[in-house]
Amino acid sequence: MATDWMMSDFGTVSRGDDLRALLAAGKSVQTAGAYDGMTARLARDAGFEALYLSGAALSASMALPDLGLLTLEDVRLRAKQIVRASDLPLIVDCDTGFGEALNVMQLVRDMEEIGVACIQIEDQKFPKKCGHLNDKQLISRDDMCRKIAAARKAADRLIVCARTDAAAESLDDALDRARAYRDAGAELIFVEALASHEIIRRVREQLDMPLLANMTEFGRTPHISMREWQEIGYEVVIYPVSAFRVAMKAARDFYAKLYAGGTAEPTLDTMLTRAELYETISYYDYEALDENIARTVL
């Protein structure tokens, strides 16, 4: 009686191939940022076909800044929760790969083991910074290519996405790095912090490879609709921290009202009801399974 919402086919299903199929479909893949199991489930139920685990959202959910403070175990645990809860292809932001070539190979094996579809590694020096901040320092092109080649060698069917932060200083360098990263084995390229429509279009025109676009808020990239991303031709569009920002603003406002008023009653209409929550987390399916097991044992 076990159902797909309870048991993931880790090791038997390639979500990398699922993501490849989405990339090959000819439509920009609108990819929701999910930072835990519950947001992953909600995004899936809303209709999203792929998810993105942002290092910025994950670190912020732990009340930490996005400055390379996450460990591989932090990321692995949260990624496992998201894959289990959604059963969707998941792209995981793995910062700088948690080390050099051998560490990147171990990272790939860990992520593939739990069913991740794609890892993203970037060419910043450790400790890294948010891609939309100043004063980022980059490793050499050759060092990044070694990391990508190591990831590709370790991967079975997992996709390797390579991010470059060079565009903040030189778009030409970013384009050259993107080509080198593709040649080293990256299947998906992420040129971060594109600051205008003109630059966004130039990157697409200059790079003959699948591209990921970051549609984050309050950064350097202008707001662009999915219709326009589709028209320009980016294969993946991520919304990495959007849900986290919405949820944290709602939680902050709720706590302030609760403390000031001493009751949660005025905010009931902003909450999931008990029935809605139970439906989302499949509570009654688990309960039915438990009852069935008890009858079988008895």
C-alpha positions in Angstrom: 0.0 0.0 0.0 3.1 2.3 0.2 2.6 5.1 -2.3 4.9 7.5 -4.2 4.6 10.3 -1.6 6.1 8.0 1.0 8.9 6.1 -0.8 11.5 7.7 -3.1 13.2 5.5 -5.7 16.7 6.7 -4.7 19.2 5.0 -6.9 16.6 3.7 -9.4 15.1 6.9 -10.9 17.3 9.5 -12.6 15.9 12.9 -11.9 18.8 14.2 -14.0 17.2 12.6 -17.0 13.8 14.0 -16.0 15.4 17.5 -16.0 17.1 16.8 -19.3 13.6 16.0 -20.7 12.3 19.3 -19.5 15.2 21.2 -21.0 14.7 19.5 -24.3 11.0 20.3 -24.4 11.6 23.8 -26.0 10.0 25.8 -23.2 11.7 27.7 -20.4 11.5 25.7 -17.2 10.1 28.0 -14.5 11.8 26.7 -11.4 10.5 27.5 -7.9 12.9 28.1 -5.0 12.1 25.7 -2.2 14.1 25.7 1.1 12.5 22.8 3.0 10.1 19.9 2.5 6.9 21.9 3.0 7.8 24.6 0.5 8.7 21.9 -2.0 5.4 20.2 -1.5 3.5 23.5 -2.0 5.4 24.3 -5.1 4.7 20.9 -6.6 1.1 21.2 -5.8 1.0 24.6 -7.5 2.1 22.9 -10.7 5.9 23.5 -10.8 7.9 20.7 -12.5 11.3 21.5 -11.1 12.7 23.0 -7.9 15.8 24.9 -6.8 17.5 24.8 -3.4 19.3 28.2 -2.9 22.3 28.5 -0.6 21.1 32.0 0.2 17.6 30.7 1.2 19.0 27.7 3.1 21.5 29.8 5.1 18.9 32.5 5.8 16.5 29.9 7.1 19.2 29.0 9.6 19.7 32.7 10.5 23.1 32.8 8.8 24.4 35.1 6.0 25.2 33.7 2.5 29.0 33.8 3.1 30.1 30.2 2.6 29.0 29.1 6.1 26.9 26.1 5.0 28.4 22.6 5.3 27.9 19.8 2.8 25.8 18.0 5.5 23.5 21.1 5.8 22.9 21.1 2.1 22.6 17.3 1.9 20.0 17.0 4.6 17.8 19.8 3.2 18.1 18.5 -0.4 17.0 15.0 0.8 13.9 16.5 2.5 13.0 18.4 -0.7 13.4 15.4 -3.0 11.4 13.2 -0.6 8.6 15.7 -0.2 8.2 16.6 -3.9 9.7 13.8 -6.1 10.6 16.6 -8.6 13.9 17.3 -10.3 15.9 19.4 -7.9 18.8 21.8 -8.8 21.0 22.3 -5.7 23.2 25.3 -5.1 26.5 23.8 -3.9 28.4 27.1 -3.6 32.1 26.4 -4.5 31.8 22.6 -4.3 32.9 22.4 -0.7 36.5 22.0 -1.6 38.7 21.0 -4.6 38.3 18.2 -7.2 38.1 15.2 -4.9 35.7 17.0 -2.6 33.5 17.9 -5.6 33.5 14.2 -6.6 32.3 13.2 -3.2 29.7 16.0 -3.4 28.3 14.6 -6.6 28.1 11.0 -5.2 26.3 12.3 -2.1 23.8 14.3 -4.2 23.2 11.6 -6.7 22.6 9.1 -3.9 19.7 11.1 -2.5 18.1 11.7 -5.9 19.2 15.3 -6.8 18.9 16.1 -10.5 21.5 18.8 -10.8 24.3 20.4 -8.8 25.4 24.0 -9.3 29.0 25.1 -8.5 30.4 28.5 -8.9 33.8 30.0 -9.7 34.3 32.2 -6.6 37.0 31.9 -4.1 36.0 30.6 -0.7 34.4 32.1 1.3 32.0 33.1 -1.5 29.5 35.9 -1.5 25.9 36.4 -2.8 26.2 36.8 -6.6 24.6 40.3 -6.5 27.1 41.8 -4.1 30.3 43.6 -4.8 34.0 42.6 -4.3 33.6 38.9 -5.4 36.9 37.1 -5.9 37.2 34.4 -8.6 39.3 31.4 -8.9 41.2 30.8 -12.2 39.4 29.5 -15.2 41.6 26.4 -15.2 40.9 25.6 -11.5 37.1 25.9 -12.1 37.4 23.6 -15.2 39.1 21.0 -13.0 36.2 21.1 -10.6 33.7 20.7 -13.4 35.7 17.8 -15.0 35.8 16.1 -11.6 32.1 16.5 -11.1 31.4 15.2 -14.6 33.7 12.2 -14.0 31.9 11.3 -10.8 28.4 11.8 -12.1 26.3 9.0 -13.4 23.2 10.9 -14.8 23.3 14.0 -12.6 23.6 17.3 -14.4 26.4 19.7 -13.7 25.6 23.4 -13.8 28.5 25.8 -13.8 28.0 29.3 -12.5 30.3 32.2 -13.3 30.3 35.5 -11.4 32.7 37.2 -13.8 30.0 39.4 -15.4 30.1 41.9 -12.6 33.6 42.9 -13.8 33.8 41.8 -17.4 31.1 40.3 -19.6 33.6 39.1 -22.1 35.4 37.2 -19.4 32.1 35.7 -18.3 31.4 34.6 -21.8 34.8 33.0 -22.2 34.5 31.2 -18.9 31.1 29.9 -19.9 32.5 28.4 -23.0 35.4 26.8 -21.1 33.0 25.4 -18.5 30.8 23.9 -21.2 33.9 22.3 -22.8 34.9 20.9 -19.3 31.6 19.1 -19.0 29.0 21.4 -17.7 25.6 20.8 -19.3 24.0 23.9 -17.9 25.6 27.4 -17.7 24.6 30.1 -15.2 26.0 33.6 -15.9 25.1 35.4 -12.7 24.0 39.0 -12.0 23.1 40.1 -15.5 22.3 43.8 -15.1 20.2 44.8 -18.1 17.9 43.5 -20.9 20.7 44.2 -23.4 23.2 42.0 -21.4 20.7 39.3 -21.0 20.1 39.1 -24.7 23.8 39.4 -25.5 24.6 36.4 -23.3 21.9 34.3 -25.1 23.1 35.4 -28.5 26.8 34.6 -27.7 26.4 31.3 -25.9 25.2 28.2 -27.8 24.4 26.1 -24.8 21.6 25.6 -22.2 21.4 28.7 -19.9 20.0 29.2 -16.4 18.7 32.7 -15.5 18.4 34.0 -11.9 15.1 36.0 -11.5 15.9 37.1 -8.0 14.4 40.2 -6.3 16.3 43.2 -5.1 19.4 42.4 -7.1 21.1 43.6 -10.3 18.9 41.7 -12.7 15.7 43.6 -13.9 12.3 41.9 -13.4 11.4 39.9 -16.5 8.3 37.8 -17.0 8.5 34.2 -17.9 7.0 35.1 -21.3 10.0 37.2 -22.0 12.5 34.7 -20.7 10.9 32.2 -23.0 11.1 34.6 -26.0 14.8 35.4 -25.3 15.5 31.7 -25.0 16.8 30.8 -21.5 16.2 27.2 -20.7 15.8 27.5 -16.9 14.6 30.4 -14.8 15.0 30.2 -11.1 13.2 32.1 -8.3 15.6 31.2 -5.6 14.6 33.2 -2.5 11.1 34.5 -3.4 9.1 32.1 -1.3 11.4 32.5 1.7 11.1 36.3 1.5 7.3 36.1 1.4 7.1 33.5 4.2 9.5 35.4 6.5 7.7 38.7 6.1 4.4 37.0 6.9 6.0 35.4 10.0 7.5 38.6 11.2 4.3 40.5 10.9 2.4 37.7 12.6 4.8 37.6 15.6 4.5 41.3 16.0 0.7 41.2 16.0 0.6 38.2 18.3 2.9 39.9 20.8 1.1 43.2 20.7 -2.4 41.8 20.8 -2.0 38.7 22.9 -4.1 36.6 20.5 -3.8 34.9 17.1 -7.5 35.1 16.4 -7.3 38.2 14.1 -4.9 36.4 11.8 -6.8 33.2 11.3 -7.8 34.1 7.8 -4.0 34.2 6.8 -3.3 30.7 8.1 -3.7 27.2 6.5 -6.6 25.5 8.2 -5.9 22.2 10.0 -7.6 20.4 7.1 -5.5 22.2 4.5 -2.3 21.5 6.4 -3.2 17.8 6.8 -4.1 17.5 3.2 -0.8 19.0 2.1 1.3 16.7 4.3 -0.8 13.6 3.4 -1.7 13.1 7.0 -4.7 10.9 6.4 -2.8 8.7 3.9 -0.2 8.0 6.6 -2.9 7.3 9.1 -4.6 4.8 6.7 -1.4 3.1 6.1 -0.7 2.7 9.8 -4.2 1.2 10.3 -3.6 -1.2 7.4 -0.3 -2.4 8.8 -1.9 -2.9 12.2 -4.6 -5.1 10.7 -2.1 -7.1 8.8 0.1 -7.7 11.9 -2.9 -8.7 14.0 
